[in-house]
């Protein structure tokens, strides 16, 4: 079941629980309280560095901000990380090093591969709660990954939100058709079967599936396949940019009026920067408000102020920055709930605190109160590129999956 919540443009009023708890009088940190450590395997180099540097900035700025508010229940927060170059072996080594020296309560994983590889050790340790860059559906399997969570909707849930939006566009008339275009990778294939099942439930016909290599490839033959079936929507997954741009340009040159949509990692300013006017109309599902959106709220305002303070010349902060900040926000909420309950700060108790999150006001990072389900935050909104303005603008209400 799905539910659309709130009208476009509605802004959260008042302070969320976390913001209220931490900003009242900005209490000083007790000098005798042990630091709480946020750990991280961060890809500051390698193929994912374009996102890693912003994830790192978000985590760093949040740590500075939370410490300026008195830490977590008076405990100062330390952020300890190692560059991994987006390599699983280096990520595992970084985790072992940081866990051995700093005893992190929470940890940022740089990839699905790392988070799967470290799961057995993480489960055996029982000391640390992990989230990170991955939105992989598999990581929401609580039996295999009891101490890991997704900082938003998983990839299958992203497809669910996209398909809910497409179905709403067909209300009162013929249901739109859709084609799925995805990379021949674990990342690309992740939501496809669940997406086809959900499309069938909604009465949306999947008229074509296209699988490509990731990155810039010749897609002319695949474009001809799509021309034959003329889908109303193409949903891309498993890419950052290419070959999304090639599909869009070639299909439009053929006169097709197909609409194009994508998931988190392909829905940032990069597509606007690289495609210019050709990016106009592209749509993405995003669980957070964009940095340059017209939305506001106490935490979103704090994020913008801290970003400006830390680097006044940086300007726009990509979605990776907000994702890093939100990860640390959730860690703080979970740790605070655990400490407030008088419980030991271990993985079992933190996982229990995470599962207790219901109707949580994130202070404008997400535009509606959110509830954890299956170790994820299954909420998002559809945003569309306004190429002339150089930004994404909302075209749907917030959609929260029940």
Secondary structure by P-SEA (a helix, b strand, c coil): ccccccccccccccccaaaaacccccccccccbbbbbbbbbccccccccaaaaaaaaaaaaaaaaaaaacccccbbbbbbbbbccccaaaaaaaaaaaaacccccbbbbccaaaaaaaaaaaaaacccccccccccccccccccccccccccccaaaaaaaaaaaaaaaaccccbbbbbbbbcccccccccaaaaaaaaaaacccccbbbbbccccccaaaaaaaaaaacccbbbbcccccaaaaaaaaaaaaacccbbbbbccccccaaaaaacccccccbbbbbcccccccccccaaaaaaaaaaaaaccccccccaaaaaaaaaaaaaaaaaaaaaaacccccaaaaaaaaaaccccccccccccbbbbccccccbbbbbbbccccccccccccccccc
